[in-house]
Every structure is written in structure tokens, then in C-alpha cells.
Amino acid sequence: MLSVALPKGRIAKETLEIFETIFGDSFAFDDRKLILETPKFRFLLVRNQDVATYVFHQAADIGVVGLDTLEEQGLDVIRLLDLKRGICKVSIGMKKGEKFDINKPEIKVASKMVNITKRYFEERAVSVDIIKLYGSIELAPLIGLADMIVDVVETGATMKQNGLEVVQDIMTSSTYLIANKNSYIAKKDEVLDIYKKINEVIKAEQKA
């Protein structure tokens, strides 16, 4: 049996729909339950930020999580497959009309994605002061807490509504199927079997 860590919400729903397409069965969590047992799989419903941690520590054999989260956490897991879902960007946002100038002294950047932000500016040899926030990041430039923000952007509507605009994209993210390194060895046949089946579904969708 393979244990599968899924993030609560849309990604879990979309992943279970892939399993339904593959196996022709219904895959759904009972109300408020965090574990779904089927003959071949045990699905665990966890927070998005915790998926890679469950997989890394082998509490789950495989998992589904956004590439942005993987890049931010840097945990040593196997990235098996891009599921082509949940596509978004990690972008820099500033107050509308302000110029993105990385040569400006003492740049303050607000973000919950500290490592991605740090890497981006370090690669450009720019010294920045990163302020970690957990939510309502768009507020930071409006009240002078930061010059800019780094955040996940799907449509850009939230930024626009708050008088900000995207000035630079850092990376594109989508959901990935990941595996624990030991599970990949110990349960290789099972892991590769589900990988191949999911890959076939993704390929068929791309052709459609």
C-alpha cells in the first residue's frame, strides 16, 4: 500500500479526480476526516506547507505539492512529475507606477517565501532586508513597511485591487508529484506504476 500526502483544498480534489480517472472508482474523504483508506492507497489530508515534510520523513511515500513550496523548503525529495495543475507565478509586486530599481540602497522586501526571495536577490548580488509575513502581504508597500513584495500570483487580481502591480516574475510554479527517496527504492514498482498511470492521464489531457 502506498501512502499519499495531499494538500487540503483544490489540489487534493484535482488529484483525487486523476485517481478516479485511472481506477474508475470514487475517491473522496468523509466529512472532516483526514485519512482515506482504499485497497491500494492511504491518502492523508495535510496543510500544503506540510506535504513535503510528510514525504521527506516517510510518513507518506508520495505526495502532491506546488513547486514554489518545494523550492522554498528545499527538502530532499524526488520530483517525479509535473502535474500541469495549479499553475501560478512567484512574482515581485510594487505600488502601481513605482519603478523596479535593484540598485537602490536599502531595499525592503516583504514575503512569506524568504528563501526564494533571498536566492533571487543574491543571484543578482543585491542586498535586501527581507521581512517575513504570513498573510495580507499586499499591505506592506501600502503602509511603508516594505518597498516591494514577493508573492504567489495567479491572475494578479489581488495585487491590482490593492493598488499594486507585478514588476518582475521570479518563477513559474505548478503542482508536482514527489516521492520519498527510501520509498522510491523499497516500493519502486508501486511508485513507478502510479507515476506511469498519472503521466498517461496528463499526456492525454495535453493532447486533448
TARAKA-V598776 format. One record per run of one state. SS is the DSSP state (A for helix, B for strand, O for the rest). FROM is the first residue (numbers start at 1). TO is the last residue. If there is no record, write none. Layout:
SS;FROM;TO  SS;FROM;TO
This chain:
O;1;1  B;2;7  O;8;9  A;10;23  O;24;34  B;35;37  O;38;40  B;41;46  O;47;47  A;48;56  O;57;61  B;62;66  A;67;73  O;74;77  B;78;82  O;83;87  B;88;95  O;96;106  B;107;111  O;112;113  A;114;123  O;124;127  B;128;132  O;133;138  A;139;142  O;143;147  B;148;153  O;154;156  A;157;161  O;162;163  B;164;173  O;174;174  B;175;179  O;180;180  A;181;186  O;187;187  A;188;207  O;208;208
